[in-house]
Amino acid sequence: MNLPGLKTARIVALYCGLFAAGSAEAVVIDIDNGELARLVAAGVPLIDIRTAPEWQQTGIVPGSRLLTFFDERGSADPGSWLEKARTIAKPGDPVIVICRTGNRTKAVSQFLSNQAGYAKVYNVTNGITAWARDGRAIQPLGQHMASCRTSNTC
């Protein structure tokens, strides 16, 4: 029996295991509007965590899934929200979160990554205000609600 070869095989297996464990770590990636557009076009789910009055005021990024995290008083129910979020994206899937300016999504991104088991969370750093300021497409809330009711994706 070749003990040095066996030892080498165990070391290689150990490093492969460590590499695999390291690559499975959750990560939050801050993105800009260009990257947001690319990811949405590639089919990565986009969750808009703002409130209904905010969606009504500004409209939404086309393709957004609407799921308020913090209510108008700043309260949240992370467990209930997470149940709904998991119908949009599973923890192993990448997901994008957006709010008005990127402040709320910092906390929600960390929650998804560190506590909810999401492996890759994209945080839109400057929110929908920067998206609109750049002249990017905005869908009125009424139009979104009509189309999501038709397809049962609200």
Secondary structure, DSSP 4 states (H G I P E B T S, - for coil): --HHHHHHHHHHHHHHHHHHHHHTS-EEEEE-HHHHHHHHHTT--EEE-S-HHHHHHH-B-TTPEE--SB-TTS-B-HHHHHHHHHHH--TTS-EEEE-SSSHHHHHHHHIIIIIS--SEEEEETTHHHHHHHTT---B-HHHHHHHHHHHT--
